[in-house]
Amino acid sequence: MLAFSRRGINDLFRGERAGAQVWPSLQVVTNAINVAKSLMRKTGNRVHLAGGELQLDKCGAFGSKTQGFIERCFFDMAILGADAFDP
């Protein structure tokens, strides 16, 4: 199972347009609505949208419910992005 952030999916699709091989039939967990929508266009993908409070400006779900959903998942790979971090 893969985890995608909204920035990670942009990188994936940029690579696909450039001719890179992209995995068929993904099972994906994401908190981003636009990521879920993009991946649902690909035949064979299974997409799980992590729930939580929707934030319109970020087009995704955030908060303790989202975190709890993702903590219960086990991933083979994660493609993540961040708006900021605190060292």
QUINORZI-V292069 format. One line per field, one symbol per residue. phi: phi as a letter, one per 40 degrees, with the letter a starting at -180 (. if undefined). A space follows every 10 residues. Layout:
BEGIN
phi=???
END
This chain:
BEGIN
phi=.bbbcccccc ccccccccgc cbccfcbbba bbcccdcccc cccgcbbbcc ciccbdcbfa bahccccccc cccbbcabbb aacaabc
END
